[in-house]
Amino acid sequence: MTSNDQQKDSARSAGVLQNNRLAYIDNLKVLAIIFVVIIHVSTTYSGFGSWYYTEHTLLDSTSFYFFLSVELWNLAYLMPMFFLIAAYFVSPSLDKKGVKRFIQDRLFRLGAPTLIYTLLISPFVIKIGHPNIDLLGFYKKGLASFSFISWTGPMWFALTLLIFSIMYIPLNQLFIKLANRYSFTLNIKTALWLIVINGMSAFAIRLIYPIGTSVINLQFCFFAVYISMFLAGIIAYRKSILENINYSMAKKWFLTALTLGIPLWIVVVYYGVNKTGLQYSAILGGWNFLALGYALWESFFCVAIIIGLIGIFKKRFNTQNTLQKFLSDNAFGVYVFHPVVVVTTSILLKNVSIYPILKFVVVVFITVPLSFIFAALIRKVRILQKLFS
């Protein structure tokens, strides 16, 4: 075997692509963004949560719990995992580029797409979902009252990540010192501490901001875990924690999340969810044991699933073929533009009367591939390719 071949094998085993990206991380982000699309399709037919267009369908018991599980299970870990992965690359980017270039890069990659979405795409999607709306009047009123700052839609994540990234800059040297001084390792003890801290913090925040409330489209009820996972991503880079998550550890955490987490969720939801809807459910927040139990369950499921997925993907999905590369290249574009596809498809099928779960499945199978195709077409324009990569 030549030296060049050995280098290629080493890069492949580490999951490093030719453009210095990690294959398993890119593949994991693709899966996560597909589930973001799935959640928003679910919201369309469940009415749980806030979305551009929902069908006010009367759900039977099976549909109610189906959609509830689809949304709550995935919401528990998806966005925290995005913050963890994004933060993992913040420190090396800041170290390499310096403060000025780092800020410029963040403004271009996160700020510019958020601004475009807020001022152009979001009003367009609102018009699709509500054809009778006076778009010009809506636009003028939003700009005059500054309510347009709440039009971020799913790009609230990019806006929050931009804020977190800039706020981290003065803390970078502190985290370098902490990483050099302390031996941060991932074990059962540290994972349990993280679970408890996240759960208790979420419970406390939800006394003021219950699940379902938002301020300028930011759901502070989830920010405890967002902040902690962002900081965990910073530490994970400094201490090579992701590299030390092995397949055996990952399987144990993933199986524990399913075998212990799902039964616990069923118990908490059975006693804490109002069967006619979520608006007045105990788990949403408040001074009660069900809200505390749900916050702790959510934190446990989040940590366990993330550890499991990282280790499993690093072992099993650490290379990319042509299709996977296509999906990876267009993943952020899908995140930005999928509301256009989801809402348009839902409107076109609104008069199709079939069982809600079946309709959900049909729309998922239509919108997921269409979202990738649509994003790829948008990114054919060179400037847009740079913005939405």
N, C-alpha and C positions, 0 to 999 in steps of 0.2 A: 504493500500500500504506500503511495507517495505521500509526501508531506502535505500537499494540497488536498488530497483525499482525506487525510486525518483531520485537517482543519474543517473540511465540510462536515465530517461526521460529528466533530465536537460541536459545531454550530447547530447541527440538527438536533443533537441530544439536549442542548441547552434551550432549544426552541427559538433560536435567533434567525430571523430572516435576513435576506441580503441587504435590506434597508434598515437594519439594526432594530427591528421590532421583534417582540416576543410572540411566537406563533400561537401558543396556548392562550395568551392574554387576548390577542385579536380574535381568536375563535370564541372565547368566552364572552367577549363583548358583543359579538354577532348574536349569540344565543340570547343574551340579556336584552338586546334591542328588539329581537323578535318577540320576546315576552312583553316588552313595553307595548308593542302593537296589539298583542293579544289582550292585554289588560284594558286597553282603550276600546277594543271591540266589545269586550265583556261589559264595560261601563255603558256602552250604547244600549245594550239589551237588558241590563240589570237595573240601571238607574242609580247604582251605588256610586257616590262620588260625583265629581264635576267634570263635564265634557261638553264639547261644542254642540253635540246632537245626541239626544237619548230618545228611545221609543218607550212610551209609558205603558209598558206591558204588565198585566197582572200576573205575577209569577206564582206557580204552584210551589209546594214545599221542596220538591226535587230541584227545580230550577233555582230557587232562592239559595239553597245551600251549595249548589254547584258553582254559581257565579260568586258567591261569598268566598268559597275556598280558592277559586282561580285568582281573585283579586287580593285577598288578605295574605295568602301564602306567598305570593310573588312580591307583593309590596313590602313584605317583611325584610327581604334581603336584596332586592334588585337595586334600588337607588343607593343604599349603603355600599353595595359592592362597586357601583360606578364611582363613588367618592373614594373608596379605597384604591381602586385601580388608577384613577386619575392622579391621586396624591402620590402614588408610587413613582410617578415620573416628574413630579414637581421639583424635588430637590436636585436631581441630576440636571434638569433643564436650567434651574437657577444657577447652579454651580458653573455650568458650561457657558451660559449666555451673559451672566451678570444681570444686575437689577434692571438697567434701562432696556436692554434687548428682551429680557424676560417679560417685562410689563408690556412692551410693544407686541410681543408674540401672543400674550394672553388676550390683549385687546382685539387683535386681529382674529384669532382662532375661536374666542368665546364671545367677546363683546360685539363684534361686527355681525356674526350670524344671529345673535340675540336681537340686535337692533333691527335687522332685516325682517326677522320673523315677527317681531312685535308690531312694526309699522306697516308691513306689507302682507305677509302671509296670514297672520292671525285674523285681521279684518276680512280677508278673502274667505277664510274657512268659516267665519261667523256668517257671512252672507250665504255660503252654500248651505249651511245648516238651518238658516232662517231666511228664506228667499224674500220674505215680505219686508225685511228691515230696510230702512232708509240708510244705505251705507254711507253716503256723503254726510248726512246729518249725524250719524253715529260717530263718524270719524272726527268731525268738527267738535262735537261735544266731548269726545275723549281727549282731544288735544287741549281744548280750553280748560277742562277740569283736571287735567293730568291723570285721569283714570286710565290712560293708555299704558301706564306702567304696570298695570295688572293684565295686559294682553299677552304676556310672555308664553302662555300655554306650556307645553313640555320644556320650553327653553328656560324655564325657571332654574333648571339644573345648571345650565351653562352660566347663567347670571350668578347663581350661588357659588359655583366653582370659581368663577372669576373673583368674586369677593373674598372667598377663602384663600385663594392663591396670593392675592395682593396683601391680605392681612398676615399671611405667613412670612413674607419677606423679612421683616425685622426679627423674626423668631428663628431664622435659619441657623445662625451661629449657635444659638442656645441649644437647638436640637442636635447639632453636631457634637457639642460638648456633652450633652446627656447621653448620646449614643456611645461616645468614647468612655464615659464614666460607668455606665450601667450595662449589665448584660441582659438585654431584653430577649427573652426566648418565648416561643409559643409552646405552652404545655397546658395541662388541664387546669392548673391553678390560675394561671394568667387569663385563660379563656373564661373561667368562671367569674373572676373579678371583673372582666370586661362586660360579661353578661349582666351581672348585678348592677354595675355602675350605669350602664346604658338603660336598663329597665327602670331603675329607681329615678334616674334623671327624666326619662320619658314620662313616667307617672307624675312627677312634680310639675313638669311643663304643661301636662294635659289638665291640670287643675285650673289653669288659666286659658290654655288654647286646646280644647278637646279635638280629637280626630274629626276632620270634616270642616274645621275652620281654617281660614287663610287670611293673610295680610299681604296685599298686593301680589296675590297668587303664590305666596310662600307659606307653606304649611309648617309652622313652627312646632307643631305637635310631633314631628319626626326629626327635628334638628339635633336632638341629643345624640342620636346614633349617627347622623350625617357628620357632625363635628368629630365624634370619637373615631369613626372609621377613616375620616380624612387624616387625622393625626396618626392613626395606626398605619396608614399607607406611607406616611413620611418615615416613621420608625422602621417599617418593614423594609424600605429601601436601604436605610442606613445600616441595618443589622442583618440583611439578607434573609429575612424571615420567610418570604414566599418560596425562596429556593430550598428552604429546610422543611417545607411541608411535603412529606413523602406520601406515596400512594396508600400505604397501609393506614397511616393516620387519617388521611382524607376519607377513606371508605368507612372507617369507624365513626367519624363525625357525621358523615352523610347518612349512614344507616341509623344513627342515634336520632338525628333530626326527624327522620321519617317514622321510626318505630316508637319514639317517645314524644316527639313534638306534635305529630298529628293527633294522637289520642288526647293529649293535653289541650290542644286547640278545640277539639270537639267538646270537651267538658266545659271549657271557659265560654265558648260560643253558645252552647246549649243553655247555660244559665244566664249569660250576659247579653244576648241579642234579642231584641224585640222582633218577633216573628213576622210582623207586618212591615218591617223596614229597619233601617239603621239609625234613623234620626235621633231616637231617644234611647238607644241601647247603652247599657251600663259600661260596656268595654271601651266606649269612646273617650271616657275621662271622667274624673270626679273622685271624691273621697270615698271610695268603696273598694272592697277586696277584688271584685271582678276586673276593675280598671287596672289595679296593681298586677293581678294575675296575667292579664292580657299583655301589659307592657313587658313583664318578665318573659312571657312566652315568646313574644315578638323578638326580643333581644336574643334569647337562646336560639331560636330558629334561624335568625340572621347570621349569627356567628358560626353555628354548626354547618349551615348550608354553604356559606362562603368558603370556609376551610375545606369542606368536601369538594366543591366544584373546582377550586384552584388546584388541589392535588390530583383530582381525577383528570382534569383537562391537561395538566402538565404531563401526565403519564400517557394518556390515551389520545389526546388531540393536540399534539405538539408539532405538527407539520401542516402545510397548506398545499392543496392542489389548486387547479385553476378556478374551480367554482368557489372554494373557500376564500381564495384571494379576492375574487370579485365581490363576495359578500362582505368581506372585511373592508375593502376599499370604499364601499358604499354605505357602511353601517351608520356613520354619523349623518349622512344625507337622509337615510331612512328615518332616523330619529327626528330630524328637522321637518321633513316633508310628509311623513306618514299621516298626519291629521287630514291633509288634503285628500289622500286616497281613501282613508277610512270613512270620513264624513260623506264624500261623494258616493262611494259604494253603498253606504247605509241609506242615503236618500234615494238612490236608484232602486233599492230593494225594499223600501218602506211599505209598499202595498202588498208584498209577498207575505201571506199569513201562514206561517209554519211554526212548529214548536220552538220556543226561544233558544234552547240549547242547540237544536239542529241549525237554526238560522245563524247562531254564533259561529258554529263550526264552518258553515259554508262561507261566511264573510271572512273568517280568518284565512281560509285556504285561497280566497281571492285576493285579499288585501296584502298579505305578507309578500308574495312574489311580486305583485304590482308595485308595492312600495320600493322594492329594490330596483325594479326596472325604471320606475319614475325617477328615483334618485340618480341612477346611472345616466339617464338622459339629461337631467338638469346639470350634472357634473361634466357633460360634454363641453360646456362653455368654460374656457380656461380659468377665468377669474373665479367662477363659482366652484370649480374643482378645488382650487386652493382654499376657498372659504369653508367648504363642506367636506373636508377630509379629516 
